[in-house]
Amino acid sequence: MEQQSSQTTGRYSQAAHETVDRVAQRVHPAVDRVAEGAHNAVDRLAEMADATSARVHRQTEQLTAARDRLGASAGTYVRENPLTSLGIALAAGYVISRLLGTR
């Protein structure tokens, strides 16, 4: 009786192992596809981040150059027109003080 029970257990154990092996063989390609899709998504995100970083860097350089040109232009105007510049500064100061003083 014990030998028969052992044989039955052995058959069930063997069947369970075979079932696990079949399931593993079927699941493995699906896992590979999911992993490949995840890798592709990460690669695309990295490429977009690199492109965005490069674009921001270019725009920062352009804004810095524009700021430098504007500063140089304003400096030149003030040197060439000191009284007019003083009048503009006084008028701007008055307008700003009125705007802030009404609050």
DRENTORKOL-3810 file (N, C-alpha, C; in nm, 4 decimals):
REM DRENTORKOL-3810
@n.u->0.0818; n.v->-0.1187; n.w->0.0000; ca.u->0.0000; ca.v->0.0000; ca.w->0.0000; c.u->0.0864; c.v->0.1255; c.w->0.0000
@n.u->0.1903; n.v->0.1189; n.w->0.0815; ca.u->0.2804; ca.v->0.2337; ca.w->0.0896; c.u->0.3493; c.v->0.2574; c.w->-0.0436
@n.u->0.3856; n.v->0.1504; n.w->-0.1114; ca.u->0.4525; ca.v->0.1631; ca.w->-0.2415; c.u->0.3574; c.v->0.2227; c.w->-0.3443
@n.u->0.2312; n.v->0.1828; n.w->-0.3414; ca.u->0.1318; ca.v->0.2366; ca.w->-0.4342; c.u->0.1105; c.v->0.3851; c.w->-0.4069
@n.u->0.1039; n.v->0.4245; n.w->-0.2817; ca.u->0.0872; ca.v->0.5640; ca.w->-0.2448; c.u->0.2067; c.v->0.6458; c.w->-0.2921
@n.u->0.3240; n.v->0.5901; n.w->-0.2789; ca.u->0.4460; ca.v->0.6580; ca.w->-0.3222; c.u->0.4470; c.v->0.6743; c.w->-0.4736
@n.u->0.4021; n.v->0.5723; n.w->-0.5444; ca.u->0.3962; ca.v->0.5810; ca.w->-0.6906; c.u->0.2949; c.v->0.6866; c.w->-0.7342
@n.u->0.1802; n.v->0.6901; n.w->-0.6677; ca.u->0.0773; ca.v->0.7891; ca.w->-0.7001; c.u->0.1300; c.v->0.9299; c.w->-0.6753
@n.u->0.1950; n.v->0.9485; n.w->-0.5618; ca.u->0.2541; ca.v->1.0788; ca.w->-0.5296; c.u->0.3586; c.v->1.1144; c.w->-0.6331
@n.u->0.4384; n.v->1.0207; n.w->-0.6734; ca.u->0.5416; ca.v->1.0433; ca.w->-0.7751; c.u->0.4799; c.v->1.0861; c.w->-0.9078
@n.u->0.3688; n.v->1.0221; n.w->-0.9471; ca.u->0.3025; ca.v->1.0583; ca.w->-1.0731; c.u->0.2466; c.v->1.1994; c.w->-1.0648
@n.u->0.1820; n.v->1.2316; n.w->-0.9519; ca.u->0.1268; ca.v->1.3669; ca.w->-0.9365; c.u->0.2385; c.v->1.4709; c.w->-0.9347
@n.u->0.3444; n.v->1.4372; n.w->-0.8680; ca.u->0.4582; ca.v->1.5288; ca.w->-0.8619; c.u->0.5160; c.v->1.5498; c.w->-1.0010
@n.u->0.5314; n.v->1.4428; n.w->-1.0769; ca.u->0.5832; ca.v->1.4520; ca.w->-1.2136; c.u->0.4890; c.v->1.5340; c.w->-1.3006
@n.u->0.3590; n.v->1.5112; n.w->-1.2881; ca.u->0.2605; ca.v->1.5867; ca.w->-1.3657; c.u->0.2660; c.v->1.7345; c.w->-1.3294
@n.u->0.2819; n.v->1.7626; n.w->-1.2010; ca.u->0.2908; ca.v->1.9025; ca.w->-1.1578; c.u->0.4148; c.v->1.9679; c.w->-1.2155
@n.u->0.5271; n.v->1.8993; n.w->-1.2139; ca.u->0.6502; ca.v->1.9529; ca.w->-1.2721; c.u->0.6345; c.v->1.9788; c.w->-1.4218
@n.u->0.5726; n.v->1.8867; n.w->-1.4903; ca.u->0.5512; ca.v->1.9046; ca.w->-1.6345; c.u->0.4603; c.v->2.0241; c.w->-1.6611
@n.u->0.3561; n.v->2.0406; n.w->-1.5800; ca.u->0.2652; ca.v->2.1545; ca.w->-1.5953; c.u->0.3390; c.v->2.2855; c.w->-1.5717
@n.u->0.4183; n.v->2.2888; n.w->-1.4677; ca.u->0.4969; ca.v->2.4099; ca.w->-1.4390; c.u->0.5911; c.v->2.4397; c.w->-1.5545
@n.u->0.6559; n.v->2.3395; n.w->-1.6090; ca.u->0.7473; ca.v->2.3597; ca.w->-1.7217; c.u->0.6739; c.v->2.4142; c.w->-1.8447
@n.u->0.5538; n.v->2.3598; n.w->-1.8724; ca.u->0.4761; ca.v->2.4078; ca.w->-1.9881; c.u->0.4332; c.v->2.5530; c.w->-1.9683
@n.u->0.3860; n.v->2.5850; n.w->-1.8480; ca.u->0.3434; ca.v->2.7230; ca.w->-1.8198; c.u->0.4630; c.v->2.8168; c.w->-1.8320
@n.u->0.5765; n.v->2.7771; n.w->-1.7795; ca.u->0.6964; ca.v->2.8622; ca.w->-1.7854; c.u->0.7380; c.v->2.8866; c.w->-1.9301
@n.u->0.7268; n.v->2.7841; n.w->-2.0146; ca.u->0.7631; ca.v->2.7998; ca.w->-2.1554; c.u->0.6694; c.v->2.8969; c.w->-2.2263
@n.u->0.5427; n.v->2.8964; n.w->-2.1884; ca.u->0.4459; ca.v->2.9855; ca.w->-2.2528; c.u->0.4567; c.v->3.1282; c.w->-2.1995
@n.u->0.4897; n.v->3.1439; n.w->-2.0729; ca.u->0.4957; ca.v->3.2763; ca.w->-2.0113; c.u->0.6234; c.v->3.3493; c.w->-2.0508
@n.u->0.7307; n.v->3.2771; n.w->-2.0686; ca.u->0.8607; ca.v->3.3392; ca.w->-2.0954; c.u->0.8578; c.v->3.4345; c.w->-2.2162
@n.u->0.7997; n.v->3.3980; n.w->-2.3311; ca.u->0.7956; ca.v->3.4933; ca.w->-2.4435; c.u->0.7160; c.v->3.6196; c.w->-2.4109
@n.u->0.6087; n.v->3.6056; n.w->-2.3343; ca.u->0.5291; ca.v->3.7236; ca.w->-2.2978; c.u->0.6100; c.v->3.8168; c.w->-2.2090
@n.u->0.6822; n.v->3.7612; n.w->-2.1142; ca.u->0.7668; ca.v->3.8422; ca.w->-2.0271; c.u->0.8747; c.v->3.9119; c.w->-2.1085
@n.u->0.9320; n.v->3.8402; n.w->-2.2042; ca.u->1.0337; ca.v->3.9006; ca.w->-2.2917; c.u->0.9761; c.v->4.0181; c.w->-2.3702
@n.u->0.8540; n.v->4.0037; n.w->-2.4220; ca.u->0.7912; ca.v->4.1124; ca.w->-2.4981; c.u->0.7657; c.v->4.2336; c.w->-2.4096
@n.u->0.7185; n.v->4.2095; n.w->-2.2885; ca.u->0.6928; ca.v->4.3197; ca.w->-2.1956; c.u->0.8244; c.v->4.3902; c.w->-2.1614
@n.u->0.9276; n.v->4.3136; n.w->-2.1336; ca.u->1.0576; ca.v->4.3727; ca.w->-2.0997; c.u->1.1124; c.v->4.4528; c.w->-2.2171
@n.u->1.0991; n.v->4.4014; n.w->-2.3380; ca.u->1.1474; ca.v->4.4736; ca.w->-2.4558; c.u->1.0701; c.v->4.6037; c.w->-2.4747
@n.u->0.9391; n.v->4.5984; n.w->-2.4547; ca.u->0.8577; ca.v->4.7197; ca.w->-2.4647; c.u->0.8985; c.v->4.8232; c.w->-2.3604
@n.u->0.9263; n.v->4.7775; n.w->-2.2397; ca.u->0.9695; ca.v->4.8699; ca.w->-2.1334; c.u->1.1044; c.v->4.9320; c.w->-2.1683
@n.u->1.1957; n.v->4.8522; n.w->-2.2206; ca.u->1.3267; ca.v->4.9051; ca.w->-2.2611; c.u->1.3113; c.v->5.0090; c.w->-2.3724
@n.u->1.2262; n.v->4.9809; n.w->-2.4680; ca.u->1.2041; ca.v->5.0760; ca.w->-2.5776; c.u->1.1442; c.v->5.2066; c.w->-2.5258
@n.u->1.0516; n.v->5.1964; n.w->-2.4325; ca.u->0.9900; ca.v->5.3166; ca.w->-2.3757; c.u->1.0938; c.v->5.3999; c.w->-2.3014
@n.u->1.1791; n.v->5.3354; n.w->-2.2250; ca.u->1.2845; ca.v->5.4069; ca.w->-2.1526; c.u->1.3800; c.v->5.4739; c.w->-2.2513
@n.u->1.4155; n.v->5.4045; n.w->-2.3584; ca.u->1.5042; ca.v->5.4626; ca.w->-2.4600; c.u->1.4410; c.v->5.5860; c.w->-2.5238
@n.u->1.3120; n.v->5.5782; n.w->-2.5566; ca.u->1.2434; ca.v->5.6933; ca.w->-2.6172; c.u->1.2388; c.v->5.8108; c.w->-2.5203
@n.u->1.2105; n.v->5.7839; n.w->-2.3929; ca.u->1.2084; ca.v->5.8906; ca.w->-2.2928; c.u->1.3451; c.v->5.9553; c.w->-2.2773
@n.u->1.4501; n.v->5.8750; n.w->-2.2796; ca.u->1.5857; ca.v->5.9293; ca.w->-2.2682; c.u->1.6185; c.v->6.0169; c.w->-2.3884
@n.u->1.5791; n.v->5.9742; n.w->-2.5076; ca.u->1.6030; ca.v->6.0553; ca.w->-2.6282; c.u->1.5272; c.v->6.1876; c.w->-2.6204
@n.u->1.4022; n.v->6.1839; n.w->-2.5745; ca.u->1.3238; ca.v->6.3070; ca.w->-2.5618; c.u->1.3860; c.v->6.3996; c.w->-2.4575
@n.u->1.4342; n.v->6.3426; n.w->-2.3475; ca.u->1.4974; ca.v->6.4252; ca.w->-2.2436; c.u->1.6237; c.v->6.4903; c.w->-2.2971
@n.u->1.7035; n.v->6.4168; n.w->-2.3746; ca.u->1.8245; ca.v->6.4740; ca.w->-2.4328; c.u->1.7904; c.v->6.5874; c.w->-2.5297
@n.u->1.6906; n.v->6.5661; n.w->-2.6135; ca.u->1.6514; ca.v->6.6690; ca.w->-2.7100; c.u->1.5988; c.v->6.7930; c.w->-2.6377
@n.u->1.5199; n.v->6.7727; n.w->-2.5329; ca.u->1.4663; ca.v->6.8857; ca.w->-2.4570; c.u->1.5779; c.v->6.9619; c.w->-2.3877
@n.u->1.6723; n.v->6.8901; n.w->-2.3319; ca.u->1.7857; ca.v->6.9544; ca.w->-2.2647; c.u->1.8661; c.v->7.0378; c.w->-2.3635
@n.u->1.8906; n.v->6.9855; n.w->-2.4822; ca.u->1.9653; ca.v->7.0593; ca.w->-2.5838; c.u->1.8888; c.v->7.1843; c.w->-2.6264
@n.u->1.7578; n.v->7.1729; n.w->-2.6419; ca.u->1.6754; ca.v->7.2870; ca.w->-2.6826; c.u->1.6770; c.v->7.3955; c.w->-2.5744
@n.u->1.6653; n.v->7.3555; n.w->-2.4480; ca.u->1.6682; ca.v->7.4520; ca.w->-2.3376; c.u->1.8043; c.v->7.5208; c.w->-2.3326
@n.u->1.9102; n.v->7.4453; n.w->-2.3548; ca.u->2.0450; ca.v->7.5039; ca.w->-2.3544; c.u->2.0590; c.v->7.6078; c.w->-2.4654
@n.u->2.0110; n.v->7.5752; n.w->-2.5849; ca.u->2.0184; ca.v->7.6715; ca.w->-2.6973; c.u->1.9380; c.v->7.7973; c.w->-2.6656
@n.u->1.8180; n.v->7.7798; n.w->-2.6109; ca.u->1.7341; ca.v->7.8961; ca.w->-2.5786; c.u->1.7968; c.v->7.9805; c.w->-2.4685
@n.u->1.8611; n.v->7.9168; n.w->-2.3727; ca.u->1.9296; ca.v->7.9914; ca.w->-2.2668; c.u->2.0420; c.v->8.0757; c.w->-2.3258
@n.u->2.1168; n.v->8.0171; n.w->-2.4179; ca.u->2.2242; ca.v->8.0927; ca.w->-2.4831; c.u->2.1676; c.v->8.2103; c.w->-2.5624
@n.u->2.0566; n.v->8.1890; n.w->-2.6317; ca.u->1.9952; ca.v->8.2965; ca.w->-2.7091; c.u->1.9451; c.v->8.4081; c.w->-2.6173
@n.u->1.8824; n.v->8.3718; n.w->-2.5063; ca.u->1.8338; ca.v->8.4736; ca.w->-2.4129; c.u->1.9489; c.v->8.5499; c.w->-2.3484
@n.u->2.0562; n.v->8.4818; n.w->-2.3174; ca.u->2.1733; ca.v->8.5486; ca.w->-2.2603; c.u->2.2313; c.v->8.6473; c.w->-2.3595
@n.u->2.2404; n.v->8.6080; n.w->-2.4853; ca.u->2.2921; ca.v->8.6983; ca.w->-2.5891; c.u->2.1991; c.v->8.8184; c.w->-2.6064
@n.u->2.0681; n.v->8.7964; n.w->-2.6047; ca.u->1.9720; ca.v->8.9070; ca.w->-2.6184; c.u->1.9831; c.v->9.0021; c.w->-2.5000
@n.u->1.9989; n.v->8.9478; n.w->-2.3779; ca.u->2.0153; ca.v->9.0313; ca.w->-2.2594; c.u->2.1416; c.v->9.1163; c.w->-2.2705
@n.u->2.2505; n.v->9.0558; n.w->-2.3173; ca.u->2.3761; ca.v->9.1290; ca.w->-2.3325; c.u->2.3620; c.v->9.2409; c.w->-2.4359
@n.u->2.2933; n.v->9.2116; n.w->-2.5479; ca.u->2.2722; ca.v->9.3148; ca.w->-2.6509; c.u->2.1866; c.v->9.4288; c.w->-2.5972
@n.u->2.0816; n.v->9.3952; n.w->-2.5237; ca.u->1.9941; ca.v->9.4967; ca.w->-2.4675; c.u->2.0683; c.v->9.5832; c.w->-2.3653
@n.u->2.1489; n.v->9.5204; n.w->-2.2816; ca.u->2.2274; ca.v->9.5949; ca.w->-2.1833; c.u->2.3262; c.v->9.6895; c.w->-2.2503
@n.u->2.3922; n.v->9.6410; n.w->-2.3527; ca.u->2.4879; ca.v->9.7256; ca.w->-2.4248; c.u->2.4159; c.v->9.8403; c.w->-2.4939
@n.u->2.3013; n.v->9.8121; n.w->-2.5521; ca.u->2.2244; ca.v->9.9155; ca.w->-2.6207; c.u->2.1754; c.v->10.0211; c.w->-2.5218
@n.u->2.1265; n.v->9.9769; n.w->-2.4057; ca.u->2.0797; ca.v->10.0720; ca.w->-2.3045; c.u->2.1951; c.v->10.1568; c.w->-2.2529
@n.u->2.3100; n.v->10.0946; n.w->-2.2314; ca.u->2.4279; ca.v->10.1687; ca.w->-2.1857; c.u->2.4702; c.v->10.2736; c.w->-2.2855
@n.u->2.4683; n.v->10.2377; n.w->-2.4122; ca.u->2.5042; ca.v->10.3323; ca.w->-2.5188; c.u->2.4048; c.v->10.4479; c.w->-2.5215
@n.u->2.2761; n.v->10.4180; n.w->-2.5103; ca.u->2.1735; ca.v->10.5229; ca.w->-2.5128; c.u->2.1916; c.v->10.6194; c.w->-2.3959
@n.u->2.2193; n.v->10.5660; n.w->-2.2766; ca.u->2.2366; ca.v->10.6501; ca.w->-2.1582; c.u->2.3588; c.v->10.7396; c.w->-2.1749
@n.u->2.4676; n.v->10.6872; n.w->-2.2291; ca.u->2.5886; ca.v->10.7686; ca.w->-2.2517; c.u->2.5645; c.v->10.8784; c.w->-2.3541
@n.u->2.4877; n.v->10.8454; n.w->-2.4567; ca.u->2.4639; ca.v->10.9435; ca.w->-2.5637; c.u->2.3547; c.v->11.0436; c.w->-2.5267
@n.u->2.2619; n.v->11.0074; n.w->-2.4398; ca.u->2.1483; ca.v->11.0931; ca.w->-2.4037; c.u->2.1305; c.v->11.0950; c.w->-2.2516
@n.u->2.2232; n.v->11.1541; n.w->-2.1775; ca.u->2.2137; ca.v->11.1455; ca.w->-2.0317; c.u->2.0918; c.v->11.2182; c.w->-1.9742
@n.u->2.0579; n.v->11.3360; n.w->-2.0261; ca.u->1.9438; ca.v->11.4095; ca.w->-1.9704; c.u->1.8115; c.v->11.3408; c.w->-2.0017
@n.u->1.7974; n.v->11.2944; n.w->-2.1228; ca.u->1.6758; ca.v->11.2211; ca.w->-2.1596; c.u->1.6625; c.v->11.0953; c.w->-2.0749
@n.u->1.7738; n.v->11.0253; n.w->-2.0532; ca.u->1.7722; ca.v->10.9033; ca.w->-1.9715; c.u->1.7315; c.v->10.9352; c.w->-1.8295
@n.u->1.7817; n.v->11.0473; n.w->-1.7757; ca.u->1.7450; ca.v->11.0872; ca.w->-1.6411; c.u->1.5957; c.v->11.1184; c.w->-1.6330
@n.u->1.5437; n.v->11.1869; n.w->-1.7334; ca.u->1.4005; ca.v->11.2183; ca.w->-1.7375; c.u->1.3158; c.v->11.0925; c.w->-1.7443
@n.u->1.3579; n.v->10.9969; n.w->-1.8246; ca.u->1.2845; ca.v->10.8697; ca.w->-1.8363; c.u->1.2869; c.v->10.7954; c.w->-1.7028
@n.u->1.4027; n.v->10.7953; n.w->-1.6368; ca.u->1.4148; ca.v->10.7264; ca.w->-1.5085; c.u->1.3264; c.v->10.7917; c.w->-1.4041
@n.u->1.3233; n.v->10.9258; n.w->-1.4010; ca.u->1.2380; ca.v->10.9956; ca.w->-1.3046; c.u->1.0906; c.v->10.9670; c.w->-1.3318
@n.u->1.0514; n.v->10.9721; n.w->-1.4587; ca.u->0.9110; ca.v->10.9457; ca.w->-1.4935; c.u->0.8715; c.v->10.8023; c.w->-1.4568
@n.u->0.9604; n.v->10.7087; n.w->-1.4856; ca.u->0.9311; ca.v->10.5684; ca.w->-1.4534; c.u->0.9205; c.v->10.5506; c.w->-1.3021
@n.u->1.0099; n.v->10.6137; n.w->-1.2278; ca.u->1.0048; ca.v->10.6058; ca.w->-1.0823; c.u->0.8765; c.v->10.6640; c.w->-1.0270
@n.u->0.8324; n.v->10.7759; n.w->-1.0836; ca.u->0.7079; ca.v->10.8389; ca.w->-1.0382; c.u->0.5883; c.v->10.7471; c.w->-1.0647
@n.u->0.5820; n.v->10.6918; n.w->-1.1858; ca.u->0.4708; ca.v->10.6037; ca.w->-1.2206; c.u->0.4689; c.v->10.4802; c.w->-1.1309
@n.u->0.5845; n.v->10.4234; n.w->-1.1067; ca.u->0.5912; ca.v->10.3039; ca.w->-1.0217; c.u->0.5499; c.v->10.3367; c.w->-0.8786
@n.u->0.5958; n.v->10.4532; n.w->-0.8283; ca.u->0.5588; ca.v->10.4916; ca.w->-0.6908; c.u->0.4083; c.v->10.5153; c.w->-0.6795
@n.u->0.3470; n.v->10.5710; n.w->-0.7821; ca.u->0.2008; ca.v->10.5936; ca.w->-0.7812; c.u->0.1268; c.v->10.4611; c.w->-0.7848
@n.u->0.1748; n.v->10.3709; n.w->-0.8673; ca.u->0.1087; ca.v->10.2393; ca.w->-0.8767; c.u->0.1185; c.v->10.1626; c.w->-0.7443
@n.u->0.2345; n.v->10.1655; n.w->-0.6828; ca.u->0.2521; ca.v->10.0940; ca.w->-0.5575; c.u->0.1907; c.v->10.1678; c.w->-0.4404
@n.u->0.1811; n.v->10.3018; n.w->-0.4504; ca.u->0.1270; ca.v->10.3808; ca.w->-0.3407; c.u->-0.0243; c.v->10.3728; c.w->-0.3302
@n.u->-0.0947; n.v->10.3330; n.w->-0.4343; ca.u->-0.2405; ca.v->10.3275; ca.w->-0.4311; c.u->-0.2925; c.v->10.2020; c.w->-0.3620
@n.u->-0.2076; n.v->10.1146; n.w->-0.3283; ca.u->-0.2512; ca.v->9.9880; ca.w->-0.2668; c.u->-0.2637; c.v->9.9989; c.w->-0.1209
END
